[in-house]
């Protein structure tokens, strides 16, 4: 019996050990599965966290911060567009502040040359003399087209209905003082359906140095012998013969000319198209000397002039571009308005102030791209090949010799 009892105790002990071993195995196996599962959750959680973090970074991306101010000024021709651009660039890059003063193209180029302006704006490229002075001072400059516009001939003739027809010859004689009354036979012949009153013509022109005056007088110079042979010439300012007769009025800026025409019956003047549109002033049909057609200034007729002009030779914005002053004048094409022009911006290429260099690069790049889609009525965007030319030439803007575009791309 004692032997049996000892055997039973041994068997029971073995069973207990086996049960304990099996229980331990299952316990360890379950723990392993739980640990693995926990690792998988942790990895998933980390991935989700990473994705969330990346999304947060994407959604909170801030625009490039460039604390810099740009001082620009000149052309009143481009001023309505410039007011849009200066506001928009600050929205895109809050640190960039652009101040633009519409003081006239002549003052814009002079102030740039004297270092008062970072950007000079004009309706014509710098003259050869101005270009040489700028290069001598700054080493290299960029002369950048910023928009296409037209010079409208505006008028205020009480009782006149329809659209006034005018030629370069008649306009020249008005500003020369050779045609003094609205019922002059030469005007009447061009407009047979209206009997003009015997009223003196008040010829309004700019009082300040003006690129619009430059374009207008240059157009008269190349279009009619009456002006070419008069000795008046062309430029930012001229001596107007009509003033000597007491029939001329001078207004400061395009807005000044516009207001004088609005306020004075039987007056005539010349302004950028946007000023005529904004002030509900009639514009004349102007004869294109190359075609003989009388053409009204519309987006389509301006576009015809641009599309048919030979601008392929404009391939380097660092050189003297004064030979292209009249590239859009009197273009020989059906329905091409004859007085069309680029407006231009002038900047130096190398800067010692890094933020200034970056800000000017970004502002000019904006004007050549997005800015062309936000133009007020009366302007046309730059041709695509000119836009591309600008973007290539802007790569020449440097900070102490280092290309700026590599710092912002």
C-alpha positions as CSV (number, residue, x, y, z in Angstrom):
1,X,0.0,0.0,0.0
2,X,2.8,2.3,0.8
3,X,4.3,1.6,-2.6
4,X,1.1,2.4,-4.3
5,X,0.7,5.6,-2.4
6,X,4.2,6.7,-3.4
7,X,3.5,5.9,-7.0
8,X,0.2,7.8,-7.0
9,X,1.9,10.9,-5.5
10,X,4.6,10.7,-8.2
11,X,2.0,10.5,-11.0
12,X,0.1,13.4,-9.5
13,X,3.2,15.5,-9.3
14,X,4.1,14.7,-13.0
15,X,0.6,15.7,-14.1
16,X,0.8,19.0,-12.2
17,X,4.2,19.8,-13.8
18,X,2.7,19.0,-17.3
19,X,-0.3,21.2,-16.7
20,X,1.8,24.0,-15.4
21,X,4.1,23.8,-18.5
22,X,1.2,23.8,-20.9
23,X,-0.4,26.8,-19.1
24,X,2.9,28.6,-19.2
25,X,3.2,28.0,-22.9
26,X,-0.2,29.3,-23.7
27,X,0.3,32.3,-21.4
28,X,3.6,33.2,-23.2
29,X,2.1,32.7,-26.7
30,X,-0.9,35.0,-25.9
31,X,1.4,37.6,-24.5
32,X,3.5,37.4,-27.7
33,X,0.5,38.0,-29.9
34,X,-0.7,40.9,-27.8
35,X,2.8,42.5,-28.0
36,X,2.9,42.1,-31.8
37,X,-0.5,43.6,-32.1
38,X,0.5,46.5,-30.0
39,X,3.5,47.1,-32.2
40,X,1.3,47.2,-35.2
41,X,-1.0,49.7,-33.7
42,X,1.9,51.8,-32.7
43,X,3.3,51.8,-36.2
44,X,0.0,52.7,-37.7
45,X,-0.4,55.5,-35.2
46,X,3.0,56.8,-36.0
47,X,2.2,56.7,-39.8
48,X,-1.1,58.5,-39.1
49,X,0.7,61.1,-37.0
50,X,3.3,61.6,-39.7
51,X,0.5,62.1,-42.3
52,X,-1.4,64.5,-40.1
53,X,1.8,66.4,-39.4
54,X,2.6,66.6,-43.1
55,X,-1.0,67.8,-43.9
56,X,-0.7,70.4,-41.3
57,X,2.5,71.7,-42.7
58,X,1.0,71.8,-46.2
59,X,-2.1,73.6,-45.1
60,X,-0.2,76.2,-43.2
61,X,2.5,76.9,-45.8
62,X,3.2,80.6,-45.7
63,X,4.2,82.9,-48.7
64,X,7.8,83.8,-49.0
65,X,8.6,86.5,-46.5
66,X,10.7,89.3,-48.0
67,X,10.8,92.4,-45.9
68,X,11.6,95.0,-48.6
69,X,10.3,98.3,-50.0
70,X,10.4,99.3,-53.6
71,X,10.1,102.9,-54.7
72,X,8.9,103.3,-58.3
73,X,7.5,106.1,-60.4
74,X,7.1,107.8,-63.7
75,X,4.5,107.1,-66.4
76,X,0.9,108.2,-65.9
77,X,0.1,106.0,-68.9
78,X,0.6,102.8,-66.9
79,X,-0.6,104.2,-63.6
80,X,-4.1,102.6,-63.5
81,X,-2.4,99.2,-64.1
82,X,0.3,99.9,-61.6
83,X,-2.2,100.6,-58.9
84,X,-3.6,97.1,-59.4
85,X,-0.2,95.5,-59.4
86,X,1.2,97.2,-56.3
87,X,-1.8,96.0,-54.2
88,X,-1.7,92.5,-55.6
89,X,2.0,92.0,-55.0
90,X,1.5,92.9,-51.3
91,X,-1.3,90.3,-51.1
92,X,1.0,87.7,-52.5
93,X,4.1,88.7,-50.5
94,X,3.0,90.7,-47.5
95,X,6.5,91.9,-46.7
96,X,6.9,93.6,-50.1
97,X,5.7,97.2,-50.2
98,X,5.7,99.0,-53.5
99,X,5.2,102.8,-53.7
100,X,4.4,104.2,-57.2
101,X,4.3,107.9,-58.0
102,X,2.7,108.9,-61.3
103,X,4.9,111.9,-62.0
104,X,5.4,111.5,-65.8
105,X,7.8,109.4,-67.9
106,X,10.5,112.1,-68.1
107,X,10.7,112.4,-64.3
108,X,10.5,108.6,-63.9
109,X,13.7,108.1,-65.9
110,X,15.5,111.0,-64.4
111,X,14.7,109.9,-60.8
112,X,15.8,106.3,-61.6
113,X,19.1,107.7,-63.0
114,X,19.6,109.8,-59.9
115,X,18.9,106.8,-57.6
116,X,15.6,108.2,-56.2
117,X,13.6,105.3,-57.7
118,X,14.3,101.6,-57.7
119,X,12.2,101.3,-60.8
120,X,11.6,104.0,-63.4
121,X,8.5,103.8,-65.6
122,X,8.1,105.4,-69.0
123,X,6.0,105.0,-72.2
124,X,9.2,105.0,-74.3
125,X,12.6,103.3,-73.7
126,X,15.4,105.5,-72.5
127,X,16.9,107.6,-75.2
128,X,20.4,106.6,-76.3
129,X,21.9,109.3,-74.1
130,X,19.9,108.3,-71.1
131,X,20.7,104.6,-71.7
132,X,24.5,105.4,-71.8
133,X,24.2,107.4,-68.5
134,X,22.4,104.6,-66.8
135,X,24.8,101.9,-67.9
136,X,27.7,104.1,-66.9
137,X,26.2,104.5,-63.4
138,X,24.8,101.0,-62.8
139,X,26.9,98.8,-65.0
140,X,23.9,97.0,-66.6
141,X,20.2,97.7,-66.7
142,X,17.1,95.9,-67.8
143,X,14.5,97.8,-70.0
144,X,11.4,95.7,-69.5
145,X,8.0,96.1,-71.3
146,X,5.2,95.9,-68.9
147,X,2.0,96.4,-70.9
148,X,0.6,97.3,-74.3
149,X,-1.6,100.4,-74.6
150,X,-2.8,103.0,-77.1
151,X,-2.9,106.8,-77.3
152,X,-6.5,107.9,-77.8
153,X,-7.5,111.3,-79.2
154,X,-10.2,112.6,-76.9
155,X,-12.6,115.5,-77.6
156,X,-15.4,117.5,-76.2
157,X,-17.7,118.9,-78.9
158,X,-21.2,119.8,-77.7
159,X,-23.9,118.4,-79.9
160,X,-21.6,116.1,-81.9
161,X,-22.9,112.6,-82.4
162,X,-21.1,109.7,-83.8
163,X,-17.3,109.3,-83.9
164,X,-14.9,112.0,-85.0
165,X,-12.6,111.2,-87.9
166,X,-9.1,112.7,-87.8
167,X,-5.8,112.3,-89.7
168,X,-2.3,112.9,-88.5
169,X,-2.1,115.9,-90.8
170,X,-5.2,117.5,-89.3
171,X,-4.0,116.8,-85.7
172,X,-0.6,118.2,-86.6
173,X,-2.1,121.4,-87.9
174,X,-4.3,121.8,-84.9
175,X,-1.4,121.6,-82.5
176,X,0.7,123.8,-84.8
177,X,-2.1,126.4,-84.7
178,X,-2.7,126.2,-88.5
179,X,-6.2,124.9,-88.0
180,X,-7.9,127.0,-85.3
181,X,-11.7,126.4,-85.7
182,X,-13.8,123.3,-85.7
183,X,-15.6,124.2,-88.9
184,X,-12.3,124.3,-90.8
185,X,-12.8,122.7,-94.3
186,X,-10.3,120.0,-93.6
187,X,-12.2,118.8,-90.5
188,X,-15.5,119.2,-92.2
189,X,-14.4,117.1,-95.2
190,X,-13.5,114.2,-92.9
191,X,-16.8,114.4,-91.1
192,X,-19.5,115.4,-93.8
193,X,-22.5,114.3,-91.7
194,X,-22.1,117.0,-89.0
195,X,-22.1,120.8,-89.4
196,X,-19.4,122.0,-87.1
197,X,-19.8,125.4,-85.3
198,X,-17.4,128.2,-85.8
199,X,-15.7,127.6,-82.4
200,X,-12.1,127.8,-81.5
201,X,-10.3,124.5,-80.9
202,X,-8.8,124.3,-77.5
203,X,-5.7,122.0,-77.9
204,X,-4.9,120.3,-74.6
205,X,-1.4,118.8,-74.0
206,X,0.8,117.8,-71.2
207,X,2.6,120.2,-68.9
208,X,5.1,117.7,-67.6
209,X,7.7,115.5,-69.2
210,X,5.6,112.9,-70.7
211,X,6.1,109.6,-72.5
212,X,2.6,109.9,-74.0
213,X,3.7,113.3,-75.4
214,X,6.8,111.6,-76.8
215,X,4.8,108.9,-78.5
216,X,2.2,111.3,-79.8
217,X,4.7,113.8,-81.2
218,X,6.9,111.0,-82.6
219,X,3.9,109.6,-84.4
220,X,3.1,113.0,-85.9
221,X,6.7,113.3,-86.9
222,X,6.8,110.1,-88.9
223,X,3.2,110.4,-90.2
224,X,2.9,113.9,-91.7
225,X,5.2,116.4,-93.4
226,X,3.4,119.3,-91.7
227,X,4.8,118.3,-88.3
228,X,8.1,117.0,-89.6
229,X,8.9,120.2,-91.4
230,X,7.7,122.4,-88.5
231,X,10.8,122.1,-86.5
232,X,8.9,121.2,-83.3
233,X,10.3,117.7,-83.3
234,X,9.3,115.1,-80.7
235,X,10.2,114.3,-77.1
236,X,9.0,114.3,-73.5
237,X,8.3,118.0,-73.8
238,X,8.0,120.2,-76.9
239,X,7.3,123.9,-77.5
240,X,3.7,123.8,-78.7
241,X,3.0,126.5,-81.3
242,X,-0.7,126.5,-80.5
243,X,0.1,128.0,-77.1
244,X,1.5,131.1,-78.8
245,X,-2.0,131.7,-80.2
246,X,-3.6,131.4,-76.8
247,X,-5.5,128.2,-77.9
248,X,-3.5,125.7,-75.9
249,X,-4.0,124.4,-72.4
250,X,-1.5,122.3,-70.4
251,X,-2.5,119.6,-67.9
252,X,-0.3,117.6,-65.5
253,X,-0.4,113.9,-66.2
254,X,-2.9,112.0,-68.2
255,X,-5.5,112.7,-65.6
256,X,-4.8,116.5,-65.9
257,X,-5.3,116.3,-69.7
258,X,-8.5,114.3,-69.3
259,X,-10.0,116.7,-66.8
260,X,-9.2,119.7,-69.0
261,X,-10.9,118.2,-72.0
262,X,-14.0,117.3,-69.8
263,X,-14.2,120.8,-68.4
264,X,-13.7,122.7,-71.7
265,X,-16.1,122.6,-74.5
266,X,-14.6,122.4,-78.0
267,X,-11.4,120.9,-76.7
268,X,-9.2,118.1,-77.9
269,X,-6.4,116.1,-76.2
270,X,-4.4,112.9,-76.2
271,X,-4.3,110.3,-73.4
272,X,-3.9,106.6,-72.8
273,X,-7.0,104.6,-73.7
274,X,-7.9,103.7,-70.1
275,X,-8.4,107.4,-69.2
276,X,-10.9,107.9,-72.0
277,X,-12.8,104.8,-71.0
278,X,-12.9,105.6,-67.3
279,X,-14.1,109.1,-68.0
280,X,-16.7,108.3,-70.7
281,X,-15.0,110.5,-73.2
282,X,-15.3,109.9,-76.9
283,X,-12.2,108.8,-78.8
284,X,-11.6,109.6,-82.5
285,X,-11.3,107.3,-85.4
286,X,-7.7,107.9,-86.4
287,X,-6.5,107.3,-90.0
288,X,-3.7,104.8,-90.2
289,X,-1.3,106.3,-92.8
290,X,-0.1,102.9,-93.8
291,X,-3.6,101.7,-94.9
292,X,-5.7,104.8,-95.2
293,X,-8.3,103.3,-92.9
294,X,-9.9,105.2,-90.1
295,X,-9.7,103.0,-87.1
296,X,-11.3,103.3,-83.6
297,X,-9.1,102.3,-80.6
298,X,-10.5,99.0,-79.4
299,X,-8.9,95.9,-77.9
300,X,-9.2,94.2,-81.3
301,X,-7.7,97.0,-83.3
302,X,-4.8,97.4,-80.8
303,X,-4.3,93.6,-80.9
304,X,-4.1,93.7,-84.7
305,X,-1.3,96.2,-84.5
306,X,0.6,94.1,-82.0
307,X,0.2,90.8,-83.8
308,X,1.4,92.3,-87.1
309,X,4.3,94.2,-85.9
310,X,7.9,93.0,-86.3
311,X,9.1,92.5,-82.7
312,X,11.4,89.5,-83.3
313,X,14.4,91.8,-83.1
314,X,13.6,92.6,-79.5
315,X,15.7,89.7,-78.0
316,X,17.8,91.3,-75.3
317,X,16.4,93.6,-72.6
318,X,19.8,94.8,-71.5
319,X,20.6,96.7,-74.6
320,X,19.5,100.1,-76.0
321,X,15.9,99.6,-77.1
322,X,15.2,103.1,-78.3
323,X,15.2,101.9,-82.0
324,X,12.0,100.1,-81.1
325,X,10.1,103.2,-80.0
326,X,7.7,103.1,-82.9
327,X,7.5,99.3,-83.3
328,X,3.6,99.4,-83.1
329,X,3.0,102.7,-84.9
330,X,1.3,102.7,-88.3
331,X,1.4,98.9,-88.6
332,X,0.3,97.9,-92.1
333,X,-2.6,95.6,-91.4
334,X,-6.3,95.7,-91.8
335,X,-8.0,97.5,-88.9
336,X,-4.7,98.2,-87.1
337,X,-5.0,101.2,-84.8
338,X,-2.0,103.5,-85.6
339,X,-0.9,104.8,-82.2
340,X,0.0,101.8,-80.1
341,X,3.0,101.4,-77.7
342,X,4.6,99.4,-75.0
343,X,5.0,100.9,-71.6
344,X,8.5,100.2,-70.1
345,X,10.1,99.7,-66.7
346,X,13.8,100.3,-66.1
347,X,15.8,98.6,-63.3
348,X,19.5,97.9,-62.5
349,X,20.6,94.3,-62.4
350,X,22.9,94.0,-59.4
351,X,22.1,94.9,-55.8
352,X,23.9,94.9,-52.5
353,X,20.6,94.5,-50.6
354,X,19.5,90.9,-50.8
355,X,15.9,91.5,-49.9
356,X,15.6,94.4,-52.3
357,X,17.0,92.3,-55.1
358,X,14.5,89.4,-54.4
359,X,11.6,91.8,-54.1
360,X,12.3,93.5,-57.4
361,X,12.7,90.1,-59.1
362,X,9.4,88.9,-57.7
363,X,7.6,92.1,-58.6
364,X,8.8,92.1,-62.2
365,X,8.1,88.4,-62.5
366,X,4.6,88.9,-61.2
367,X,4.0,91.8,-63.7
368,X,5.1,89.6,-66.6
369,X,2.9,86.7,-65.6
370,X,-0.1,87.0,-63.3
371,X,-0.1,90.8,-63.7
372,X,-1.0,90.5,-67.3
373,X,-4.3,88.8,-66.4
374,X,-5.4,91.7,-64.1
375,X,-5.2,94.7,-66.4
376,X,-7.8,97.4,-66.3
377,X,-9.9,98.0,-69.5
378,X,-7.9,99.8,-72.1
379,X,-4.7,97.8,-71.8
380,X,-3.6,94.6,-73.6
381,X,-1.3,91.9,-72.2
382,X,2.2,91.5,-73.5
383,X,2.7,89.0,-76.4
384,X,3.7,85.6,-75.1
385,X,7.2,85.7,-76.7
386,X,7.8,89.0,-74.9
387,X,6.6,87.6,-71.6
388,X,9.0,84.6,-72.0
389,X,11.8,87.0,-73.0
390,X,11.3,89.0,-69.7
391,X,11.4,85.8,-67.6
392,X,14.7,84.8,-69.2
393,X,16.2,88.3,-68.8
394,X,15.1,88.6,-65.1
395,X,17.6,85.8,-64.4
396,X,20.2,88.5,-64.7
397,X,19.1,90.2,-61.5
398,X,21.7,89.5,-58.9
399,X,22.6,90.0,-55.3
400,X,26.4,90.8,-55.1
401,X,26.8,88.8,-58.3
402,X,24.7,85.8,-57.3
403,X,21.6,85.1,-59.4
404,X,18.5,85.9,-57.4
405,X,16.2,83.5,-59.1
406,X,18.1,80.6,-57.6
407,X,17.3,81.9,-54.1
408,X,13.5,81.9,-54.6
409,X,12.9,78.9,-56.9
